[in-house]
Amino acid sequence: MEKWFAQRRKSKVLELADREMTLAIDTVTELQKSIDAAQEGNAKDAKASIDKLSLIEHEIDELRRTVFEELTRGSLPSRDREDIMHLVKRLDVMADHVKDSARSVLVLLEAKVVKDIWGKLAEMARDLVKMATTLRSAIEKVGVNPSEAVELAKSLDAIEGHVDEKYVETKALLLKNSDRMNAATLLFLKDLVESMECVADCADDTADYVRILAVARETI
């Protein structure tokens, strides 16, 4: 009976962690949708995506707390428990940066933003979605195919490089169009592009950790 309960708790922890991974990707997807809508001048759809993102992020916070509670009850080996805890923390930080980005988008819906800038931000958002989905695939492969997990994690470096390029290009557009937008708008755009860059950095940092986990499991 004790073994049965331990197995059920192990399954619950893994199920909760998997749910958080899915939701973390959903926040990035909703951010992309909100920016795409803003680019088209559709404030209603942009706000709907931001509202959905906020609800998802709140659920992620709840899941993080629940996962940590389950981990303290300890049915998993200490190594696996620490690995899950680190991944959950990293995904939570990524979702926080997505939330910060969404808040800037919400404010900017009321501002006059040069359309080319929205377009560049939309390109960044699409790259972020690609990073998030690739990261999830890498995490899923750690326990079943470590070598593939390593390759997937490595591929995030290239995508993160594209985000960096668009980050610089967006900053250049802000400077180029500074006479067409007021100072407050420029400030919020700066906050937005930097928050999005933080999402990419966080995803790439998590991928580095996934590579370490995968390599360690290859040697077992």
N, C-alpha and C positions, 0 to 999 in steps of 0.2 A: 504493500500500500504506500509506503514512504517513497519507494522508487517511482510509483505511478504519479504521485503528486509532484515530485521533482521534475519528471518529464513534462507534465502539463505546464509547470511554471516556466521551464525552458522554452517551450513552444510559445507561451504567451509573450515572453520577452522578445523573442525573435519576430513574432507577429507585430508587436508594437513598434519595434525598430524599423521593420519593413514599411509599416504604415507611415512612419515619420519620413522615410526616404521619399515615398510617393508624394507626400504633401509638400516636402521641400521643393520638389520639381514642379509641383502645381503652382507654387507661389511665383516661380520664375516665368512659367507660362502665362499666368494672369498679368504679370508685369508687362510682358511682351504685348498682350492683347490691349492693355490700357494705353501703351505708347502708340501702337498701330491706330487705335481709335482717335487718340489725340492728334496724330498726324493728319487724319482725315477730317478733323474738326468735329468729331462726334463725342462731345463731352459726356453725354448720357451713358454710352457704352463704356467709355473710359472709367467713369465713376463706378459703374456696375462691376467691372473687373477689379477695381481697387477695393471695393467693399468685400468682394469674394475673397480677395487676397488677405484682407485683414482677418476674416473669419478663419481662413486656413492657418494663418500664422498663430492665431490664438489656440487653435487645436494642437499645433506643433508644440507650443509651450506646455500644454497640458500633458501631451504624450511624453515629453522629455521628463517631466516630473514623475509620471507613472513608471516610465522605464527605469529611472534611477531608484524608485521605491522597490520595484521588483528585483533589481540587481542586488540591492542590499540584503534581500532575503536569501540570496546565494544558492541557486541550484546549478549554476554554470561554473566551469573551472575559472579560477581567478584570472587567467590570461584572457579568456574569451570575454569575461565580464568587463575587464579594462578596455578591451578593443571596442566593444559595443558602446561603452560609455564615451570614449574619445570620438567615435564616429557621430554619435548622437549630439554631442556638444558642438562639433564642427558644423553639422547640418543646421543646428539651431542658430549658430552665428551667421551662416549664409542667409537663412530666412530673415534674420534681423536686418541685414543689409538690403535685402529685397524690399522689406517693409519701409525702410528709410527712403529708398528710391521711389516707391509708390506714393509716399507722402509728398515728395517734391513734385511728382507728376500731377497730383491732385491740386496743388497750389497753382501750378503752371497752366492748368486748364482755364484759369481766369486771366491769364496774361497774354500778351502779344508775343508769340515766338515765331521766329523765321522758320518757314516750312522745311528748308534744307537741314536745319538742326534736328527737327523731329525725325527726318529721314535717317540721319546718321545714328540717332539714338535707337531707332527701330532696328537698324542693322546690328548694333551692339546687343540689343535684347535678343535677337534671333541667335546670335552666337552664345549668349548666356544659356538659352534653352538647350542648345546643342551640348554645351559643357555639362549641364545638369543631367541630361539624359545619358550621356556617356559615362558620367561619374556613377550613376546608379548601376549601369551595366557592369562597370568595373567592380563595384562593391559586391554585386550578386555573384560574380565569378570567383571571388577570393577563395571561397571554401570548396568550389567544385572544379575550377580550372585556373589555378594561380598564374600560369604563364600567360593566359589570355587576359587575366585581370591586369597584369603588368603592362601589356601592350595597350590596353584600353586607357589605363591611367597615363601612360606616356603620351598618348594622342591628345590629351587635354592641354599639354604644353603648347602645341601648335594652335589650337583654338584660342587659348589665352593670349597668344601672340597677336591673333587677329583682333581681339578685343583691345589690346594695348594700342594697336595701330589706329583703330577707330576712336579710342580715347583721345589720342593726340590730334587726330583730324577734327574731332568735335571741339576741342579746346581752341584750335586754330579758327574754326568757324565762329566761335564766340567772339574772338578778337576781331575777326574780319567784319562781323555784323554788330559790333558794340554800339555803333551810332544809330542802329535801327531798333534797339531795345533798351528799356530803362535799367538802371543799376540793380533794382530788386530782382527783375527777371533774370539778369545775368548771374546774380548770386545764386538763385534757386537752380538755374541750369548747371552751374558749377557744382552745387551740392549733388544734383542728380547724376551727372556723369561720374563724379567721384564715388558715389555710393554703388553705381553699377560696376565700376572698376573693382571695388571691394568685393562684390559678389564673385567676380571672375577670380580674384586672388584667393578668396576663401575656397572656391571649388578646386583650384589648382593645388592649394596647400593640402586639402583633403585627399586629392589624388596621390600626392606624394606619400601620405600616410598609408593609403591603400596599397601602394607599391611595396612599402616596407612589410605590411602584413602578408601580402602575396608571396614575396621572396622568402619570408620566414616559413611559410607553409610549404613552399617547394622543397625546403631543406629537411622537413620533418620525415 
